[in-house]
Structure formats: C-alpha cells, structure tokens
C-alpha cells in the first residue's frame, strides 16, 4: 500500500486526482495541506487529516511513499524543490510555475538526484494522440507537419465559485487561459513531433470577462526542423468544453474532436489527389487521472516511464512564457 499526501491543495484538480486515488486499492491518501476553505472542505468531506502547510505535514508524516505537489503557480517550484531535498517522489500538475525560468534549477536538481516523479500532462493519453503519434513523428522528421490544437471551455468565474479566486488574480496567477490550458498543447507539439519549439508568437484577449487575465489566447509555433503548429485556448465556451485536434502533412490529414470522432484521410495511389477517408473511429473520453496515477506507480515499481517529466513541462512552458512577455504580462 502506497501512503500518499496532497501538498498545498488549493488547486482545482485536487478533487479529480483524489477521487482516482481513492479508487486505487494500492494507494491511500493519509494527509493533505492547505490554508483555504477549499482544502478544508475536501479534508472534511473525505476524512483526511489537514495540516496548515506542506513543511508541517512532511515533518509529521514520516513514512510517505510519494506526494501530490500542487500550490499556487509561483509556489509550486518551491514545493517541488523541498520534495527533492527530502528524497520524496512526487506527482505534479501543469503549469507548475508562473514562468518557465522558475523550473530551471529544479529540473537541474532532478537530473542530479534521479528522483522518481510524474507530471500529469494528460493530453498525451488522448486517443487521437495514441493512435496517430507514430504517423506524425515519421512525417515530422523532415519538418513537414502542421498541428492545430484547440481547447475552448467555460468562464474563469468558475474558479471563484470553487473558492479559488487566486486563479483570476494577475499578481498571484500571472496568467490565465494560456498558462492554465496552453501548456498541454505546447507539450503535445514537442511530444508529437519529437522536436523542440524554437519560435513562438501569440496574442491574448483579456476583454471577454475583464478579470485582468487572458481569457483567450492563440499561438503560432515552429520547431527546430520546421514543423509548425497553432494552439488556441479560451474561456469562451458556454456548455461542455470543446477540444479539437488536426494533424496534417504531405499525404495525410487526421482530424478529431474529443468525445466524438476521429478521421484519417490520405492520398491513395491512383486516386484523385483530394484524399480519401482511410479510417474513422470513435473518440472516447478517457479517465486521464487514473492513467497518470498508474504511470507514477509503474515508474516507482520499475515497470515503465512516467507519462511526462518536469523537463518536459519546462520545455512546454518556455514558449508560453515568451508569449506572456511579448504581451506585457511578465518582465
């Protein structure tokens, strides 16, 4: 049985991660830390011991096998650094920082220690990514791939309703939708092309909800080998979120919308050069958190690699930090 704690629980993914951990017979969440009503409510509802901060928790709970490390964006690198110093494996979420440079010393320390950890960049488990990553990677070797990645969801005011108003506070959060959501998709550009992003240009719109942070962001990206991508994220959808993927290049075109359909088109020898539908499949919703937890456990047991590492997160954050700086959000 893995004894686990949740550190600095004032973060909206904590309930989802906790539900998955509770269903896993090999994992038991024994403690959590956090000062706000959000953390207290989770603690009370689940009968989990609550400490005021992560240092107090780790001083009291001596036999933990790993932790979930959350916290407000700027706090997270400090929490991760503390875990590394204590030799405590961790699971962490995106974006893991307010800006990319905060992660640099933590990544370097991890390389020296080899501490087991997992970053829940869970879109790597999207069915369309799993089905077609090899196809994309083969074409990306010559720089001939363009990706379109889009996620539009609901109002940022939901964070206030949750009891997490800091998410809309520019001084604390630093960024809005691009920081919160865009990291998944800059990571997918790196992951699918196996090539690093070297150019990033973007625009932000802060005028939809006027909370002082971006509630819409669009980026154009280029990799070392010349692959390109557009990433679009926003808090501008009424109703169920919409997530779209397009992978395209010479002779292939893959399109999918999460929880709906995936379609693969290709040019066929002797065809009319317009492309023909080769394959069509359902696009199921997956329990991403469950797969990320399993990834961490497998890594601890030497059965596989984590879904993503802190270095992967750092690389995904670099173009996002650049776009925020270009738009006057960061110095």
Secondary structure by P-SEA (a helix, b strand, c coil): cbbbbbccccccaaaaaaaaaaacccccccccccccaaaaaaaaaccccccccaaaaaacccccccccccccccaaaaaaaaaaaaccccccccccccccccaaaaaaaaaaacccccccccccccccccccaaaaaaaaccccbbbbbbbbbccccccccccccccccccccccccccccaaaaaaaaaaaaccccccccccccccccccccccbbbbbbbccccccbbbbbcccccccbbbbbbbbcccbbbbbccccbbbbbbbcccccccccccccccccccaaaaaaaaaaaaaaaccccccccaaaaaaaaaaaaaaaaaacccc
